[in-house]
Amino acid sequence: MSPTDPPDRADVERTTHWLESLGLKVSVGEHTLDARSGADRTADIDGALRDLSIKAIVAVGHGSYAHRIADGLDFTTAAHLPTLLVGFRDCTILHLAFWERAGLAGIYGEPDRSFVAAAFGAEPTVLQSGPDSHTAELTTTGRAAGVLLGGDQEQIATAAGWILPSLHGAILLLEGQSLSAAQIDRQLTMLHRTGRLQGVSGVALGRYLDCGPGPVLDVLRDQLAPLGVPILGGLPIGQGAIPIGTPAVLDADAGTLTIEPAVT
């Protein structure tokens, strides 16, 4: 189903066929291809949450309107009948909402081969920092443990003040796309000034794609270094699906982020 803009029919069919090839039974949400309102998107997600036969909600399509439905979902049912949300960057705010209101972990990424391991594997997911990735130079030293929360920086900033869970003791996952250095700076300044970054145990940095103009890495360093916690950059976020909302260990010295499974 689509919590944002309606996807292309071809994308839905391709995702459906791939999931079915794994032996999964797939049901396409009623409004997936024509959702024009928040009410339609909410109805599809709530219907899935209340259906005992549905174990996961896979988001398709891309857009910037998931925040409109983030606090209107049936979180009471979600808390009692856990359903796995699978979604990438645009769905960050929904992952945050499901954790804040229902304590639910999810899968951050899109359905691909790594999704199988993240969703069905019993072993932790281990991400290795890539030394050639542009955020790798922000890596510090040290080790941190905590629940992995976050995702797309712009969506995290959007969630602040109403649906962003406490990040105290958490490992904060940050990545971004199509943001200027000034936008990155404003958003992180706001998170700092409102106290939302206070108490984070570590920071896991993915890629900041198509970001600039401006000194993006300098801005990230200026904003994150004062936290005084281990920072691990260069992580291949977006190149595979990972659990989110589960315990994780960040080892900046070893260059690894180890994440516990989302499903037990």
C-alpha positions as CSV (number, residue, x, y, z in Angstrom):
1,M,0.0,0.0,0.0
2,S,1.0,3.6,-0.4
3,P,1.2,5.9,2.6
4,T,2.5,8.7,0.4
5,D,1.7,9.3,-3.3
6,P,0.1,6.7,-5.5
7,P,2.9,4.5,-7.1
8,D,3.2,3.3,-10.7
9,R,1.1,0.2,-11.4
10,A,4.3,-1.4,-12.8
11,D,6.1,-0.9,-9.5
12,V,3.2,-2.5,-7.5
13,E,3.1,-5.4,-9.9
14,R,6.9,-5.9,-9.7
15,T,6.9,-5.8,-5.9
16,T,3.9,-8.1,-5.7
17,H,5.4,-10.7,-8.0
18,W,8.7,-10.6,-6.1
19,L,7.1,-11.1,-2.7
20,E,5.0,-14.0,-4.1
21,S,8.2,-15.6,-5.4
22,L,9.2,-15.9,-1.8
23,G,6.1,-17.9,-1.0
24,L,4.3,-15.0,0.6
25,K,0.6,-14.2,0.0
26,V,0.2,-10.6,-1.1
27,S,-2.9,-8.4,-0.9
28,V,-2.8,-5.0,-2.5
29,G,-4.5,-2.2,-0.5
30,E,-7.8,-1.0,-2.0
31,H,-6.5,2.6,-2.5
32,T,-2.9,1.8,-3.3
33,L,-3.1,2.9,-6.9
34,D,-5.5,5.8,-6.4
35,A,-5.1,7.2,-2.9
36,R,-5.6,10.9,-3.2
37,S,-6.4,11.7,0.4
38,G,-5.1,11.0,3.9
39,A,-8.4,9.2,4.7
40,D,-7.8,6.7,1.9
41,R,-4.2,6.0,3.0
42,T,-5.3,5.7,6.7
43,A,-8.1,3.3,5.7
44,D,-5.8,1.0,3.9
45,I,-3.2,0.9,6.7
46,D,-5.8,0.5,9.5
47,G,-7.6,-2.2,7.5
48,A,-4.3,-4.1,7.3
49,L,-3.6,-3.6,11.1
50,R,-7.0,-5.1,11.9
51,D,-6.7,-8.1,9.6
52,L,-5.3,-11.0,11.6
53,S,-4.1,-12.6,8.4
54,I,-1.7,-9.7,7.5
55,K,1.7,-9.8,9.1
56,A,3.4,-7.0,7.3
57,I,2.6,-3.8,5.6
58,V,4.9,-3.1,2.6
59,A,5.0,0.6,1.5
60,V,5.3,1.3,-2.2
61,G,5.7,4.6,-4.0
62,H,7.5,7.7,-3.0
63,G,6.3,11.1,-1.9
64,S,6.3,13.6,1.0
65,Y,2.9,13.3,2.6
66,A,3.2,10.4,5.1
67,H,3.4,13.0,7.9
68,R,-0.3,13.8,7.3
69,I,-1.4,10.4,8.5
70,A,1.3,9.7,11.1
71,D,-0.8,10.4,14.2
72,G,-4.1,9.2,12.9
73,L,-3.5,5.4,12.6
74,D,-5.0,2.7,14.8
75,F,-2.1,2.4,17.2
76,T,-4.2,0.6,19.8
77,T,-4.7,-2.3,17.5
78,A,-1.1,-2.1,16.3
79,A,0.2,-2.5,19.9
80,H,-1.9,-5.6,20.5
81,L,-1.6,-7.2,17.0
82,P,1.9,-6.3,15.9
83,T,2.3,-5.8,12.2
84,L,5.7,-5.2,10.5
85,L,6.0,-2.0,8.6
86,V,8.4,-2.1,5.7
87,G,9.3,1.3,4.2
88,F,12.2,3.5,3.3
89,R,13.0,7.2,3.5
90,D,9.5,8.6,3.0
91,C,8.2,6.3,5.7
92,T,10.6,7.4,8.4
93,I,7.9,9.3,10.2
94,L,5.6,6.3,10.2
95,H,8.4,4.1,11.7
96,L,8.8,6.8,14.4
97,A,5.1,6.9,15.0
98,F,4.7,3.1,15.3
99,W,7.6,3.0,17.8
100,E,6.3,6.0,19.8
101,R,2.6,4.9,20.0
102,A,2.8,1.1,19.8
103,G,6.4,0.1,20.5
104,L,6.7,-1.6,17.1
105,A,9.9,-2.3,15.3
106,G,10.0,-2.3,11.5
107,I,12.2,-2.7,8.4
108,Y,13.9,0.4,7.0
109,G,14.4,-0.2,3.3
110,E,12.7,-1.6,0.3
111,P,11.8,-5.2,-0.6
112,D,14.9,-6.8,-2.1
113,R,17.2,-9.6,-1.2
114,S,18.4,-8.0,2.0
115,F,14.7,-7.6,3.0
116,V,14.5,-11.4,3.3
117,A,17.3,-11.5,5.9
118,A,16.1,-8.4,7.7
119,A,12.5,-9.6,7.9
120,F,12.9,-13.4,8.4
121,G,16.5,-13.9,9.6
122,A,17.2,-14.9,13.1
123,E,20.7,-13.5,13.1
124,P,21.6,-9.8,13.6
125,T,22.2,-7.6,10.6
126,V,25.7,-6.2,10.5
127,L,26.5,-3.1,8.5
128,Q,30.1,-2.3,7.7
129,S,31.2,1.3,7.2
130,G,32.6,2.0,3.8
131,P,35.8,4.0,3.9
132,D,35.1,5.5,0.5
133,S,31.6,6.8,1.5
134,H,31.6,10.5,2.0
135,T,30.3,10.5,5.6
136,A,33.0,8.0,6.7
137,E,35.4,10.8,7.6
138,L,33.0,11.8,10.4
139,T,33.6,8.5,12.2
140,T,35.1,9.0,15.7
141,T,35.9,6.3,18.3
142,G,34.1,4.3,20.9
143,R,31.2,2.0,21.3
144,A,27.5,2.6,22.0
145,A,24.4,0.5,22.5
146,G,20.7,1.3,22.3
147,V,17.6,1.0,20.2
148,L,18.2,2.1,16.7
149,L,15.8,4.9,15.8
150,G,15.6,7.5,13.1
151,G,16.2,7.5,9.3
152,D,15.6,10.4,7.0
153,Q,16.8,13.6,8.7
154,E,14.0,15.8,7.3
155,Q,11.3,13.5,8.5
156,I,12.9,13.3,11.9
157,A,12.8,17.0,12.1
158,T,9.2,17.1,11.0
159,A,8.3,14.6,13.7
160,A,9.9,16.7,16.5
161,G,7.4,18.1,18.9
162,W,4.5,15.7,18.2
163,I,5.3,12.2,17.1
164,L,9.1,11.8,17.6
165,P,9.9,9.3,20.4
166,S,12.4,10.0,23.1
167,L,15.9,9.4,21.7
168,H,17.4,9.1,25.2
169,G,19.6,6.1,25.2
170,A,19.0,5.4,21.5
171,I,21.4,5.1,18.6
172,L,20.3,7.8,16.2
173,L,20.2,6.8,12.5
174,L,20.7,9.8,10.2
175,E,20.7,10.1,6.4
176,G,19.3,12.6,3.9
177,Q,18.5,13.4,0.3
178,S,18.3,16.6,-1.6
179,L,18.9,18.9,1.3
180,S,21.1,22.0,1.2
181,A,23.8,22.5,3.9
182,A,21.7,25.3,5.3
183,Q,18.6,23.0,5.6
184,I,20.7,20.3,7.3
185,D,22.0,22.9,9.7
186,R,18.6,24.4,10.5
187,Q,17.0,21.0,11.2
188,L,19.8,19.8,13.4
189,T,19.9,23.1,15.2
190,M,16.2,22.8,15.9
191,L,16.6,19.2,17.3
192,H,19.4,20.5,19.5
193,R,17.6,23.5,20.8
194,T,14.5,21.6,21.6
195,G,16.5,19.0,23.5
196,R,15.5,16.1,21.3
197,L,19.1,15.0,20.8
198,Q,19.9,15.0,24.5
199,G,20.9,11.6,25.8
200,V,21.5,9.8,22.5
201,S,24.1,7.0,23.0
202,G,25.6,7.2,19.5
203,V,25.0,8.4,15.9
204,A,24.9,6.1,12.9
205,L,25.4,8.1,9.6
206,G,24.3,6.9,6.2
207,R,24.6,8.8,3.0
208,Y,23.5,12.4,2.3
209,L,22.7,12.1,-1.4
210,D,22.3,15.1,-3.7
211,C,22.9,17.4,-0.8
212,G,24.4,20.9,-1.1
213,P,25.5,23.4,-2.1
214,G,27.5,24.2,1.0
215,P,29.8,22.3,3.3
216,V,27.5,19.4,4.2
217,L,30.2,17.4,6.1
218,D,31.3,20.4,8.0
219,V,27.8,21.1,9.1
220,L,27.3,17.6,10.2
221,R,30.5,17.6,12.2
222,D,29.7,20.9,13.8
223,Q,26.3,19.7,14.9
224,L,27.1,16.2,15.9
225,A,30.5,16.5,17.6
226,P,29.1,18.4,20.6
227,L,27.0,15.4,21.5
228,G,30.1,13.7,22.7
229,V,29.0,10.3,21.7
230,P,30.5,7.7,19.2
231,I,29.8,8.5,15.6
232,L,30.0,5.9,12.8
233,G,29.8,7.3,9.3
234,G,29.9,5.7,5.9
235,L,27.1,3.2,6.5
236,P,25.4,1.8,3.4
237,I,21.9,2.9,4.4
238,G,19.6,2.7,1.4
239,Q,21.6,-0.1,-0.2
240,G,19.6,-2.8,1.6
241,A,16.9,-3.3,4.2
242,I,17.7,-3.2,7.9
243,P,15.7,-3.6,11.1
244,I,14.8,-0.4,12.9
245,G,13.4,0.1,16.4
246,T,15.5,-2.9,17.7
247,P,18.5,-3.0,20.0
248,A,21.8,-2.3,18.2
249,V,25.5,-1.9,19.0
250,L,27.6,0.7,17.2
251,D,31.4,0.1,17.2
252,A,33.1,3.1,15.7
253,D,36.6,1.5,16.2
254,A,35.6,-1.7,14.2
255,G,33.4,0.3,11.8
256,T,30.3,-1.8,12.4
257,L,26.7,-1.4,13.3
258,T,25.1,-4.6,14.6
259,I,21.3,-4.6,14.6
260,E,19.0,-7.2,16.3
261,P,16.2,-8.8,14.2
262,A,12.8,-7.0,14.0
263,V,10.9,-10.3,14.2
264,T,11.5,-12.9,16.8
